[in-house]
Amino acid sequence: MERPTIVSCGEVLWDLFPEGPRFGGAPANFACHAAVHGARVYIVSAVGDDERGRDAVKILAGYGIDVDLVQIVAGAKTGTVGIELDARGKPTFTIHEDSAWDQLAWGAQIESRVASADAVYFGTLGQRDARSRAVIGRAIDVAAAAGTPRILDVNLRPPFYDDGLICESIQRASILKLSDDELPEVCAACGVSVGDPVEEALHRLLDAFTLDCVAMTQGAEGATLVTAAERIRQPGIETTVRDTVGAGDSFTAALLLGMLRGEPLQDVLRQACTTAAEICAQTGAVPSPP
């Protein structure tokens, strides 16, 4: 599959760093990375009728992403997130509420695009509001009915999730991506023991939810991937960390594209870690547009 079609569902927003705003949101970052890596990408999201919303749509279009499914919500503000970085470049988030992406509405265009996609991406944060949660859930159900891969990237941002959201999202997915920081909470929400070694917990999640694949990022230590047939460990790729924002999104994009193209999983995991390391070495969550 040389140029797969991917639909990314969820938040588009601006990360407000101390030095100024940067375009972001995990589904938007993922969409940009997937487009850079050669996918045909559509994004299902919403922005306000404001300058930040217009700028966000221009940036997405600049990466070659189809923005026809980005809704403009009158009277709502484009989402923003306050971000502070610690000495290691790890971010702390303050996610502002009542944003345009909380107000997604279902439409025939979304259904048609999802039904013909090669894969669909979604996260947990984009489902914090009942309205967007219903739309994203419906889109994932359409993909499931078509037998289309659904990759869930867990984004646990307090207080915008609960155990029910975590479990329901994993039940809808066929591929699960999470971080080692998120693993204990995900396992607790799903009634799965963590145990030791960590691969056992990933296998328990795989079996409990009949997943095709579970991939876990482990920061500087690399990543682990399990399927029913394989357990793969990829050591970390050495890099100079400037900030880690967007590293997980780049990892997920490289992972999904490698899998869609049928590449060996060891090679896929190595490339995903390499891509994430490259993002850690730069300022900002996405590479320059092509």
KEDREN-665338 format. One record per residue (C-alpha): x, y, z. Coordinates in steps of 0.02 Angstrom, whole numbers, plus 50000, padded with zeros to 5 digits. Layout:
BEGIN
XYZ;...
end
This chain:
BEGIN
500005000050000;501075014349934;499975029049984;498665023950112;497175034950153;497025039250338;495675048850432;496225057350593;494855061750717;494975073850863;495655090150927;496505104150831;497215117350946;498645129050991;499945124851123;500345140751219;502185139351264;503065152651368;503935158751210;502325159351109;500935148851028;501255133350922;500035123550818;499595106750897;498375093750958;498825075250948;497675071150800;498295086650706;500125082450743;499825064450691;498985070150530;500475081250485;501725067350517;500705054750419;500585066850273;502465070050277;502745051150273;501705049650115;499925046050170;498365054150100;497615061850257;495915068850304;495555076550473;493895076950566;493935091450688;493235108750726;493945126150749;493195142950793;492825156750670;494365166050731;496145169850681;496865154450767;495595143450680;495985150650510;497855148950541;497635130850596;496695126350437;498035134750331;499405124950419;498495108450395;498205112250212;500045116750195;500485098850238;499345092650100;498005087150223;496205087850160;495275100150274;493525098050203;492995089150364;493615102950479;492045111350544;491935130050584;490935132550745;490205150050760;490325157350934;491635144850992;493495147551014;494845137250932;495605126151067;497125131351168;498255122651293;499455130751416;501135121451417;502615122051535;504205111751508;505305104551645;507195103351638;507075087351533;505885094951408;504385085351475;502765095451463;501405099551589;499725103751508;498315115551557;496925111651432;495645125451414;493835120151409;492335123751297;493315123651134;492685121650957;493335103750946;492165098951087;490695102750972;490935090950825;489355086650728;489035070850626;488795071850439;488665060850285;490355067150225;491205059950378;490355043250356;490835042250173;492645046750202;492865034850348;492025020550255;493305021750114;494865024650221;496305012450246;496455017050430;495685028550560;496585037050705;495785043250865;496255047651045;495455049551215;495625068351241;494585072451087;493135063151168;493055073451329;491395081451277;489865070451246;489555078551076;491265074951002;491335058151090;489745052751001;490405058350830;492105050050851;491305034150918;490135033550769;491595035950648;492575021950729;491055010550721;490905013950534;492735009350514;492514993450617;491034988050511;492134989850357;493544979850437;494674995250435;496134996750558;495755008750702;497245015250798;496945022650971;498265034151043;497905035751228;498065053751292;497675054151477;497465072351523;496645075051693;495215078051723;494595074151547;494405055251555;493745041051661;493865022151664;492345020351553;493075031351417;494725021851420;493915004751408;492615009651278;493965017451168;495075001951177;493574990951136;493325000950976;495155000050925;496124986650832;497844994350871;498265002051039;499685014251068;500085020751242;501575026251347;502385017651495;501745031951605;499965027951549;500075008951563;499685007151750;498135018151738;497525009851579;497744992651656;496844997851815;495395005051715;495234988951616;495444976951762;497104970351693;498604967251807;500234975751760;501454962751829;503224959751772;503904959251638;502954973451558;502664963451398;501454952451496;500334967351533;500324972251350;499854954351304;498444954451431;497744970251353;497954962451180;496984946951232;495654955751337;495144967251194;495554955851046;496784968550977;497924965850829;499374975250907;499884984851063;501354997051057;502065005951208;503305020251204;504575020951345;505405037751326;507295036851310;507185017951334;506335015451164;504735005451138;503944988351150;502704980551028;501694964651048;500534954950933;499834937450954;501374930650867;502784942950909;503584952251053;504784965850993;505894977151098;506714992351019;508045001551122;507995020451125;508795030550986;510125042351054;509675060651030;509845077851109;508135082051182;507495099751157;505685095551196;504625079851187;502985087751127;502385078350973;503605063950990;502235051451027;501195057850882;502645055650761;502935038150831;501115033450801;501115040050623;502705030450577;502045014850663;500375014850574;501105018550402;502395004950418;501064992450467;499904997750325;501344995450203;501654977850266;503434981050325;504234969150453;503694974450628;505484975550692;505874988050554;504244997250586;504614999250772;506405004950740;505815018050615;504465024150735;505755026550874;506955035150754;505595047150698;505135051250878;506965054450922;507095066650777;505585076350841;506315076851018;507875085150946;506895099650872;505795113450944;503985110150898;502875095150874;502915093650685;504235094350548;504265107950418;502905105750287;503435097350125;
end
